[in-house]
């Protein structure tokens, strides 16, 4: 299925092709993605409405999050992701639990590659969202993770954070597999809290080593 201009631009922001502060030019986007300018214009308007893009004079640039926005985003993410883990412990099928477990095992191969680990991290969290079997929650988490794309770096790049995050993932999966909703919720909220703490340290100018959005 051919992707529309909105999806293509959003994926380009999420993958880091366009980063916070980068200017998006209608003609250049149309040429890059091989589409006409009209759908690109409509996509840019939609992304601006969703606060993914911001005005800089007459230009549109990829938005960035200030400290307060970042804190607000992590509060919402912690609550919604925790709920997803709690519901997953109740509703996940054995096959879904197996997929989550396999993800944790496979992702250990990417500990030394923050960029790939970040992509793997998003896949893991998305799988938990789906395992909640609540379509409305999945929709809200999609919005949250769309905003996470506005973070220029991944907290998984911090020294030692990658391995720690995977160990936290394993703890989350273990609670889901045991059907312990409270433990799954607590483990995931703790995981998000540690990611936020790491990001704050990075943003404060702590040494940047390896990058968990």
C-alpha positions in Angstrom: 0.0 0.0 0.0 1.4 3.4 -1.0 2.1 5.7 1.9 0.6 9.2 1.8 2.6 12.4 2.2 1.6 12.8 5.9 2.9 9.4 6.8 6.1 9.8 4.8 6.9 13.1 6.5 6.0 11.8 9.9 8.3 8.8 9.4 11.1 11.0 8.2 10.8 13.0 11.4 10.6 9.9 13.6 13.7 8.4 11.9 15.7 11.5 12.4 16.0 12.5 8.7 14.4 15.8 9.8 15.3 16.9 13.3 13.9 19.6 15.7 14.6 23.0 14.1 15.0 21.7 10.5 13.1 23.7 7.9 10.6 21.8 5.8 10.2 23.1 2.2 7.2 22.0 0.3 8.9 21.7 -3.1 11.9 19.7 -1.6 9.5 17.3 0.2 7.5 16.7 -2.9 10.7 15.9 -4.9 12.1 13.7 -2.1 8.9 11.6 -1.8 7.9 11.7 -5.4 4.5 13.2 -4.8 2.8 16.4 -6.0 2.9 19.6 -3.9 -0.8 19.6 -3.0 -0.7 16.5 -0.7 2.6 17.8 0.8 1.0 21.2 1.6 -2.0 19.4 3.2 0.3 17.2 5.2 2.3 20.1 6.5 -0.9 21.9 7.6 -2.0 18.8 9.4 1.3 18.4 11.1 1.3 22.0 12.2 -2.2 21.6 13.7 -0.8 18.6 15.6 2.1 20.7 16.9 4.6 18.6 15.2 5.7 21.6 13.2 6.1 25.2 14.2 6.3 28.6 12.5 9.6 30.4 12.1 8.7 33.5 10.3 7.1 32.3 7.0 8.8 28.9 7.3 7.7 25.7 8.9 10.3 23.9 11.0 10.2 20.7 13.0 9.0 21.6 16.5 11.0 21.0 19.6 9.9 20.4 23.2 10.8 22.7 26.0 11.5 21.4 29.6 7.8 21.8 30.7 6.5 20.1 27.6 8.9 17.2 28.1 7.9 16.8 31.7 4.2 16.8 30.7 4.8 14.3 28.0 6.6 11.9 30.3 3.8 12.1 32.9 1.2 11.2 30.3 3.4 8.5 28.8 4.0 6.9 32.2 0.3 6.7 33.1 -0.8 5.4 29.7 2.0 2.9 29.2 1.5 1.7 32.8 -2.2 1.1 32.0 -1.2 -0.7 28.8 1.1 -3.1 30.7 -1.6 -3.7 33.4 -4.2 -4.6 30.7 -1.6 -6.7 28.8 -1.1 -8.8 31.9 -4.8 -9.5 31.8 -5.5 -9.8 28.1 -2.2 -10.8 26.3 -2.3 -14.1 24.5 0.5 -16.6 25.1 1.7 -15.8 21.6 1.9 -12.1 22.4 3.9 -12.8 25.5 6.2 -15.0 23.5 6.8 -12.2 21.0 7.6 -9.8 23.8 10.0 -12.2 25.3 11.7 -12.9 22.0 12.1 -9.2 21.4 13.9 -8.7 24.7 16.3 -11.5 23.8 16.9 -10.3 20.2 17.3 -6.6 21.2 20.4 -7.5 23.4 22.3 -7.7 20.2 21.8 -4.0 19.6 23.1 -2.7 23.0 26.1 -1.1 21.3 24.0 0.6 18.7 21.8 3.3 20.2 20.0 4.1 17.0 19.0 0.5 16.3 18.2 0.0 19.9 15.9 3.0 19.8 14.0 1.5 16.9 13.8 -1.8 18.7 12.6 0.0 21.9 9.7 1.6 19.9 8.7 -1.8 18.5 8.7 -3.4 22.0 6.5 -0.6 23.5 4.1 -0.8 20.5 3.8 -4.5 21.1 2.7 -3.9 24.7 0.2 -1.3 23.5 -1.3 -3.9 21.2 -1.3 -6.6 23.8 -3.5 -4.4 26.0 -6.3 -5.1 23.5 -7.8 -1.7 24.0 -8.0 0.2 20.7 -8.7 3.6 22.4 -5.6 3.3 24.6 -3.5 2.3 21.5 -4.7 5.4 19.7 -3.8 7.7 22.6 -0.3 6.1 22.9 0.2 6.5 19.2 -0.2 10.3 19.7 2.2 10.3 22.7 4.8 8.4 20.7 4.4 10.7 17.7 5.4 13.6 20.0 8.4 11.5 21.3 9.7 11.9 17.7 10.4 15.6 18.5 13.2 14.5 20.9 16.4 15.0 19.0 18.3 12.3 20.8 17.4 9.0 22.5 18.1 8.4 26.2 19.3 5.0 25.2 22.5 6.7 24.1 23.5 7.4 27.7 26.3 5.3 29.1 24.9 2.0 30.4 21.3 2.9 29.7 20.8 0.4 26.8 21.5 -2.7 28.9 19.6 -1.3 31.9 16.5 -0.6 29.7 16.6 -4.1 28.3 16.7 -5.6 31.8 13.7 -3.4 32.7 11.9 -4.7 29.6 12.6 -8.3 30.8 11.0 -7.4 34.2 7.9 -6.0 32.5 7.5 -9.1 30.3 7.9 -11.3 33.3 5.1 -9.6 35.1 2.9 -9.7 32.1 3.6 -13.4 31.6 2.6 -14.0 35.2 -0.6 -12.1 34.8 0.4 -9.7 37.5 -1.2 -6.4 36.4 0.0 -4.4 39.3 3.6 -5.5 39.0 3.5 -5.0 35.2 2.2 -1.5 35.7 4.7 -0.6 38.3 7.6 -2.0 36.3 6.7 -0.1 33.2 6.2 3.2 35.1 9.5 2.7 36.8 11.1 2.1 33.3 9.6 5.4 32.0 10.8 7.2 35.1 14.3 6.0 34.7 14.3 7.0 31.0 13.1 10.5 31.9 15.7 10.8 34.6 18.4 9.8 32.0 17.0 12.3 29.5 17.1 15.2 32.0 20.8 14.4 32.8 21.6 14.4 29.0 19.8 17.7 28.5 21.6 19.2 31.5 24.8 18.6 29.7 26.0 15.3 31.2 28.5 13.4 29.1 26.8 12.0 26.1 27.8 8.4 25.5 25.7 5.8 23.9 21.2 7.1 23.5 15.0 5.2 24.9 13.2 7.9 23.7 
